[in-house]
Amino acid sequence: MSKRLRVGIVGGNAQRGWARDAHIPALKHLKDDFELEAVSARTQTIADEAQAIFGAKRAYADSIALAQDPNIDIVSVTVKVPEHRAVVLAALNAGKHVYCEWPLGRDLAESKEMTSTIGPNSQVMIGLQGLSAPAIRQAAALVASGSLGSLKLMRVFSATAGWGAEASPNHAYLQDKRNGATLETITGGHTLAAMEALAGAYVEVDARNTTLRKHVRIQGSADVVQRSCADHMLVTGQHASGCVSTLEVAGGVIDRSFSLELVGENGWLKISGGHPGGYQVGLLNLETSFPSEPLTPLVATGLDGPPLNVAEHYMRFAKDIRSGAQSVPDFDVAMRLTQLLDTIDLAATKGQRHRL
């Protein structure tokens, strides 16, 4: 397949949102491989504005109609998590390839339903774009090559500016655990995915999930909402490799950077990053205690922040679609991560160690 892949963006909004900030800039820099076929939004007015500004061919007020458009190859789902299920199912039933942002669903049952609907002609990718960052991929290759020897210890600090003392009106829904988009699932989930990619699957976890700020002020108003999700996580565990790990996930933090240190019998590697949106959003640096190759160049130059790793993700997805391979994180990875988060939540609630 040499033609450009035609993408439909569900959640197109020219004024705000992850599609505007990450997907659209990434696709524009990858114009030799992708073209923006259509966008959808809550209303036709919002969709029409996005079509005009983003340069799409068509605009829909109905995301299901976009998912069924015969001229679209990839349906990219960038709306709020509670809306994922209906659109993903429609796209898969129409035989489309699907790029769905993480978390896949509000819970494990929704994730299982979507995964079971994947047909033989559909390739799927979950939006754990940090796994496509060159630093993470090279670190994983170094571990797999045996450069570190037997893995001993991993220490991780992962922060985000989100889930602080206040939130924008558009992020009020992130404070409600029932919506499935929380500090645990987003910042925690992205980070846990990277840790498993390096040290192997968790086999045992213990945790303390805490809500440090129970009331959140909504910016630009006098409204205050109750926070039912954690805004701080502490996770200790052991991985299938034998490596033990510690993880701290902190919300409302803007003055500390992401740091990951993995120690093996033959040396260590360190990954660092400083984007306030979380480790997965920005450029990552890799250091090693032994000589290693320079990082693979980014597929799209001139980008910064949110589009960086999303562009890497899209290019890997395109290669998989054209070759029939499966190198990107798929819905099975999303289900595994959802199960891990459920176990961490159970360990925190029960106050005792749990095996996976």
C-alpha positions as semicolon CSV with decimal commas, in nm:
position;residue;x (nm);y (nm);z (nm)
1;M;0,000;0,000;0,000
2;S;0,166;0,321;-0,115
3;K;-0,125;0,564;-0,110
4;R;-0,173;0,802;0,180
5;L;-0,386;0,673;0,464
6;R;-0,708;0,871;0,507
7;V;-0,778;0,972;0,867
8;G;-1,103;1,074;1,031
9;I;-1,066;1,258;1,363
10;V;-1,344;1,207;1,617
11;G;-1,324;1,504;1,852
12;G;-1,220;1,775;1,610
13;N;-1,234;2,116;1,775
14;A;-1,036;2,415;1,648
15;Q;-1,051;2,595;1,984
16;R;-0,920;2,329;2,223
17;G;-0,853;1,962;2,279
18;W;-0,602;1,684;2,222
19;A;-0,684;1,652;1,851
20;R;-0,596;2,018;1,792
21;D;-0,287;2,009;2,013
22;A;-0,139;1,672;1,912
23;H;-0,306;1,480;1,628
24;I;-0,352;1,758;1,374
25;P;0,007;1,896;1,396
26;A;0,145;1,541;1,381
27;L;-0,058;1,453;1,071
28;K;0,038;1,777;0,896
29;H;0,406;1,690;0,943
30;L;0,343;1,341;0,806
31;K;0,159;1,454;0,493
32;D;0,343;1,208;0,269
33;D;0,178;0,920;0,456
34;F;-0,151;1,061;0,583
35;E;-0,431;1,294;0,476
36;L;-0,705;1,439;0,694
37;E;-1,025;1,314;0,538
38;A;-1,287;1,423;0,793
39;V;-1,353;1,557;1,140
40;S;-1,649;1,524;1,375
41;A;-1,761;1,726;1,676
42;R;-2,059;1,772;1,908
43;T;-2,227;2,020;1,673
44;Q;-2,210;2,090;1,301
45;T;-2,090;2,443;1,372
46;I;-1,788;2,319;1,570
47;A;-1,717;2,052;1,309
48;D;-1,741;2,300;1,021
49;E;-1,496;2,536;1,192
50;A;-1,254;2,248;1,252
51;Q;-1,285;2,139;0,889
52;A;-1,200;2,487;0,765
53;I;-0,906;2,547;1,000
54;F;-0,759;2,196;0,991
55;G;-0,811;2,147;0,618
56;A;-1,032;1,837;0,629
57;K;-1,249;1,738;0,334
58;R;-1,569;1,677;0,531
59;A;-1,726;1,764;0,867
60;Y;-1,972;1,559;1,072
61;A;-2,189;1,639;1,372
62;D;-2,242;1,262;1,405
63;S;-1,927;1,068;1,501
64;I;-2,091;0,736;1,414
65;A;-2,145;0,862;1,060
66;L;-1,777;0,953;1,038
67;A;-1,681;0,607;1,162
68;Q;-1,886;0,454;0,881
69;D;-1,755;0,685;0,604
70;P;-1,627;0,454;0,325
71;N;-1,354;0,704;0,232
72;I;-1,180;0,678;0,571
73;D;-0,906;0,426;0,648
74;I;-0,823;0,519;1,010
75;V;-1,070;0,644;1,269
76;S;-0,882;0,836;1,541
77;V;-1,086;0,861;1,860
78;T;-0,985;1,165;2,069
79;V;-1,308;1,239;2,259
80;K;-1,373;1,190;2,631
81;V;-1,335;0,836;2,759
82;P;-1,709;0,774;2,823
83;E;-1,767;0,832;2,449
84;H;-1,500;0,587;2,326
85;R;-1,708;0,270;2,327
86;A;-1,980;0,373;2,083
87;V;-1,742;0,521;1,827
88;V;-1,483;0,242;1,846
89;L;-1,750;-0,026;1,805
90;A;-1,900;0,156;1,505
91;A;-1,559;0,193;1,342
92;L;-1,464;-0,171;1,398
93;N;-1,800;-0,294;1,272
94;A;-1,733;-0,087;0,959
95;G;-1,397;-0,260;0,912
96;K;-1,185;0,047;0,989
97;H;-0,842;0,072;1,145
98;V;-0,872;0,244;1,484
99;Y;-0,638;0,469;1,681
100;C;-0,809;0,513;2,019
101;E;-0,670;0,739;2,287
102;W;-0,590;0,584;2,623
103;P;-0,779;0,482;2,837
104;L;-0,962;0,254;2,595
105;G;-1,281;0,236;2,804
106;R;-1,423;0,340;3,138
107;D;-1,362;-0,007;3,278
108;L;-1,242;-0,355;3,191
109;A;-1,584;-0,468;3,063
110;E;-1,591;-0,192;2,800
111;S;-1,232;-0,266;2,701
112;K;-1,307;-0,636;2,659
113;E;-1,612;-0,562;2,444
114;M;-1,416;-0,338;2,209
115;T;-1,126;-0,584;2,185
116;S;-1,358;-0,873;2,103
117;T;-1,509;-0,673;1,814
118;I;-1,183;-0,636;1,618
119;G;-1,225;-0,799;1,278
120;P;-0,962;-0,961;1,054
121;N;-0,927;-0,650;0,836
122;S;-0,880;-0,398;1,117
123;Q;-0,555;-0,291;1,280
124;V;-0,588;-0,113;1,616
125;M;-0,360;0,103;1,827
126;I;-0,408;0,241;2,176
127;G;-0,283;0,593;2,242
128;L;0,006;0,506;2,474
129;Q;0,230;0,727;2,263
130;G;0,509;0,730;2,521
131;L;0,586;0,373;2,411
132;S;0,679;0,512;2,069
133;A;0,919;0,775;2,207
134;P;1,272;0,703;2,079
135;A;1,414;0,706;2,433
136;I;1,169;0,442;2,556
137;R;1,213;0,224;2,250
138;Q;1,593;0,238;2,266
139;A;1,592;0,169;2,639
140;A;1,372;-0,136;2,580
141;A;1,611;-0,254;2,306
142;L;1,908;-0,218;2,541
143;V;1,731;-0,425;2,806
144;A;1,636;-0,690;2,549
145;S;1,995;-0,708;2,420
146;G;2,122;-0,786;2,769
147;S;2,328;-0,467;2,798
148;L;2,215;-0,416;3,158
149;G;2,236;-0,782;3,250
150;S;1,993;-0,905;3,514
151;L;1,756;-0,625;3,615
152;K;1,764;-0,531;3,981
153;L;1,580;-0,207;4,060
154;M;1,366;0,062;3,891
155;R;1,286;0,397;4,052
156;V;1,032;0,628;3,886
157;F;0,889;0,972;3,964
158;S;0,610;1,081;3,729
159;A;0,439;1,418;3,770
160;T;0,170;1,619;3,595
161;A;0,033;1,969;3,634
162;G;-0,316;1,821;3,623
163;W;-0,515;1,714;3,930
164;G;-0,397;2,011;4,132
165;A;-0,601;2,252;4,344
166;E;-0,805;2,377;4,046
167;A;-0,918;2,261;3,703
168;S;-1,048;2,418;3,384
169;P;-1,419;2,369;3,305
170;N;-1,326;2,120;3,033
171;H;-1,131;1,912;3,284
172;A;-1,394;1,900;3,556
173;Y;-1,497;1,552;3,441
174;L;-1,144;1,426;3,511
175;Q;-1,209;1,455;3,884
176;D;-1,484;1,189;3,878
177;K;-1,347;0,836;3,899
178;R;-1,656;0,694;3,728
179;N;-1,554;0,857;3,399
180;G;-1,241;0,645;3,374
181;A;-1,009;0,939;3,300
182;T;-0,816;1,008;3,619
183;L;-0,465;1,061;3,751
184;E;-0,446;0,685;3,808
185;T;-0,547;0,588;3,455
186;I;-0,386;0,870;3,257
187;T;-0,058;0,971;3,424
188;G;-0,038;0,644;3,614
189;G;-0,138;0,429;3,316
190;H;0,105;0,588;3,072
191;T;0,389;0,551;3,321
192;L;0,308;0,194;3,417
193;A;0,302;0,098;3,047
194;A;0,657;0,228;3,007
195;M;0,773;0,048;3,320
196;E;0,633;-0,284;3,197
197;A;0,790;-0,226;2,854
198;L;1,131;-0,203;3,023
199;A;1,118;-0,437;3,324
200;G;0,849;-0,681;3,213
201;A;0,497;-0,738;3,339
202;Y;0,419;-0,681;3,705
203;V;0,364;-1,005;3,895
204;E;0,297;-0,843;4,234
205;V;0,196;-0,494;4,351
206;D;0,131;-0,297;4,666
207;A;-0,003;0,056;4,658
208;R;-0,126;0,364;4,838
209;N;-0,359;0,585;4,630
210;T;-0,448;0,908;4,807
211;T;-0,674;1,207;4,745
212;L;-0,478;1,497;4,888
213;R;-0,716;1,766;4,758
214;K;-1,077;1,656;4,796
215;H;-1,234;1,977;4,662
216;V;-1,135;2,132;4,330
217;R;-1,210;2,488;4,222
218;I;-1,326;2,531;3,863
219;Q;-1,132;2,811;3,695
220;G;-1,332;3,117;3,593
221;S;-1,619;3,047;3,830
222;A;-1,711;3,003;4,194
223;D;-1,790;2,635;4,137
224;V;-1,622;2,366;4,342
225;V;-1,643;1,994;4,257
226;Q;-1,570;1,688;4,465
227;R;-1,266;1,485;4,356
228;S;-1,337;1,112;4,380
229;C;-1,013;0,992;4,221
230;A;-0,664;0,989;4,369
231;D;-0,426;1,276;4,299
232;H;-0,122;1,090;4,435
233;M;-0,008;0,730;4,385
234;L;0,264;0,519;4,544
235;V;0,317;0,178;4,385
236;T;0,578;-0,083;4,471
237;G;0,605;-0,409;4,287
238;Q;0,799;-0,692;4,136
239;H;0,821;-0,772;3,766
240;A;0,848;-1,097;3,575
241;S;1,216;-1,019;3,516
242;G;1,277;-1,023;3,892
243;C;1,324;-0,646;3,898
244;V;1,163;-0,462;4,189
245;S;1,025;-0,112;4,131
246;T;0,897;0,196;4,306
247;L;0,666;0,450;4,142
248;E;0,539;0,786;4,266
249;V;0,275;0,963;4,055
250;A;0,207;1,319;4,170
251;G;-0,068;1,555;4,055
252;G;-0,055;1,933;4,065
253;V;0,325;1,940;4,022
254;I;0,502;2,185;3,790
255;D;0,847;2,215;3,946
256;R;0,977;1,857;3,919
257;S;1,060;1,656;3,608
258;F;0,996;1,295;3,513
259;S;1,275;1,060;3,608
260;L;1,322;0,686;3,556
261;E;1,629;0,493;3,667
262;L;1,673;0,126;3,582
263;V;1,963;-0,057;3,744
264;G;2,099;-0,389;3,628
265;E;2,397;-0,603;3,723
266;N;2,604;-0,453;3,439
267;G;2,504;-0,087;3,464
268;W;2,215;0,155;3,457
269;L;2,003;0,369;3,227
270;K;1,813;0,686;3,306
271;I;1,523;0,851;3,121
272;S;1,419;1,209;3,192
273;G;1,163;1,455;3,060
274;G;1,013;1,781;3,168
275;H;0,672;1,837;3,007
276;P;0,404;1,946;3,260
277;G;0,145;1,734;3,082
278;G;0,323;1,413;3,176
279;Y;0,620;1,206;3,062
280;Q;0,441;1,084;2,747
281;V;0,380;1,434;2,610
282;G;0,727;1,575;2,552
283;L;1,080;1,496;2,445
284;L;1,262;1,235;2,653
285;N;1,635;1,202;2,714
286;L;1,825;0,876;2,765
287;E;2,151;0,834;2,957
288;T;2,344;0,511;3,011
289;S;2,640;0,409;3,223
290;F;2,789;0,234;2,919
291;P;2,840;0,335;2,553
292;S;2,519;0,325;2,347
293;E;2,401;0,446;2,008
294;P;2,247;0,795;1,968
295;L;1,869;0,811;1,980
296;T;1,683;0,743;1,656
297;P;1,589;1,079;1,495
298;L;1,227;1,188;1,534
299;V;1,009;1,113;1,231
300;A;0,878;1,470;1,223
301;T;1,118;1,759;1,275
302;G;1,009;2,101;1,394
303;L;0,754;1,971;1,643
304;D;0,750;2,026;2,017
305;G;0,538;1,893;2,302
306;P;0,214;1,700;2,237
307;P;0,264;1,614;1,865
308;L;0,614;1,466;1,910
309;N;0,535;1,115;2,028
310;V;0,192;1,110;1,860
311;A;0,373;1,150;1,526
312;E;0,601;0,858;1,619
313;H;0,291;0,655;1,703
314;Y;0,120;0,734;1,371
315;M;0,423;0,635;1,165
316;R;0,458;0,302;1,342
317;F;0,087;0,242;1,290
318;A;0,116;0,318;0,918
319;K;0,398;0,065;0,884
320;D;0,192;-0,199;1,061
321;I;-0,112;-0,135;0,842
322;R;0,096;-0,160;0,526
323;S;0,289;-0,467;0,634
324;G;0,027;-0,652;0,835
325;A;0,260;-0,656;1,137
326;Q;0,164;-0,565;1,494
327;S;0,442;-0,364;1,655
328;V;0,237;-0,088;1,819
329;P;0,052;-0,124;2,151
330;D;-0,292;-0,263;2,070
331;F;-0,616;-0,320;2,259
332;D;-0,474;-0,630;2,429
333;V;-0,210;-0,403;2,582
334;A;-0,490;-0,168;2,690
335;M;-0,676;-0,455;2,859
336;R;-0,362;-0,571;3,037
337;L;-0,299;-0,217;3,163
338;T;-0,662;-0,181;3,276
339;Q;-0,631;-0,505;3,474
340;L;-0,307;-0,382;3,630
341;L;-0,470;-0,054;3,735
342;D;-0,765;-0,245;3,884
343;T;-0,522;-0,458;4,086
344;I;-0,333;-0,150;4,205
345;D;-0,662;0,008;4,311
346;L;-0,757;-0,312;4,496
347;A;-0,420;-0,322;4,672
348;A;-0,460;0,041;4,778
349;T;-0,818;-0,015;4,897
350;K;-0,745;-0,337;5,086
351;G;-0,409;-0,221;5,218
352;Q;-0,234;-0,541;5,119
353;R;-0,009;-0,682;4,847
354;H;-0,174;-0,846;4,546
355;R;-0,047;-1,080;4,276
356;L;-0,145;-1,051;3,911
